[in-house]
Amino acid sequence: MNLLRRAAVGAAALAIGGLLATATPATAAPSPTLAAPDIPLANVKAHLSQFQSIAQANGGNRAHGRPGYKASIDYVKGKLDAAGFTTTVQQFTASGGTGYNLVADWPGGDPNKVLMAGAHLDSVSSGPGINDNGSGSAGVLETALAVSRAQLKPTKHLRFAWWGAEEIGLVGSRYYVNNLPSTERSKISGYLNFDMIGSPNPGYFVYDDDPTIEKTLKDYYAGLNVPTEIDTDGDGRSDHAPFKNVGIPVGGLFSGAERSKTSAQAQKWGGTAGQSFDRCYHSSCDTTSNINDTALDRNSDAIAHTVWALGTDTPVPPGDTYENTTDVTVPDNGAAVTSTVNVTGRTGNAPATLKVDVDIRHTWRGDLVVDLLAPDGTAYRLKNSSGNDSADDVIATYTVDASGEAANGAWKLRVQDVAAQDTGYINSWKLTF
């Protein structure tokens, strides 16, 4: 994980956001899925041992532009080629060094609905990078190999990726996204990111991005009776950011980096309060000794669960849509504005899987609080403001359980900019019943 971050929204923004926090959060309804296999911890750790051996044989690291990184790419590619994947190595140049992305496609699935899972494979130059990010790379690799062992026939097309040069500014993943034609971008239904999943003093953090992906991950941990928290530390700091910036739904897991675990977190998860989640973050001691087996095991299983759940869900035919394409200016640090969609001619209540497609153009999406208002005024929270959410625009699809609401009436999208210095407008939005 790299160190990019942006300053937080001011206290006034937080206060205003608190006033709007009574909205009901959007949720996703479950779809029938196949059960994912257990990911063998021993297999994941074997990959980590290989990454450490590669680093030891190549100057102690697997950093961008160094021979240890290319050797890591070759190791992962060899495993995937033998398992029946179609692999592609994408080469780029950054900071005077040659970098590589590795992309692996599993045959089958709907080519117009691509589910991606990825992790950065490079380390910093000061160490072998076993937790950051051999752990995520190994978990994604073993999940891909489990797909092969199961000879999975997903409904979506599955694509796995290992990114280069993340540690110098998300270079590899940004290069991939920027060089992807718009028609191919539109086919990606979701990108799952796994950066640091075996921290030695671990937390269980879930990205607060796409509601469906977030709920899938949270529900998995709820089934283990393991509480989770929203990841605010990783926003914009890892390879999901380039995907998110172009409107692709993203989600992921994180077990913590340089920040200290609080007493409340230690009571909840165990470990040591007042100590970093990863004391060896970006250091030479980030070796195979710097891994918590329980966290690595749980998170690797969670990767597989999410790939199976989202990759094999039963497609739902599109429903009737109601759209408003009139631009509405969102005042900078001002009052909330609304855009209305009038629904008529339906019977009964709205569905439990009401789809809300939102296209808001804005120079910093972290300022925005977005709600769906039902005809009776009930608010459903789609997006909170966040000082760490430094991307542009809100282009996303949310799923709302609106089964308690009458279908007909004036539905509204409410948007408020709760901090200064950024501008935007509602471009369009629609409801799909």
Disulfide bonds with the S-S distance in Angstrom:
Cys280-Cys285 2.05
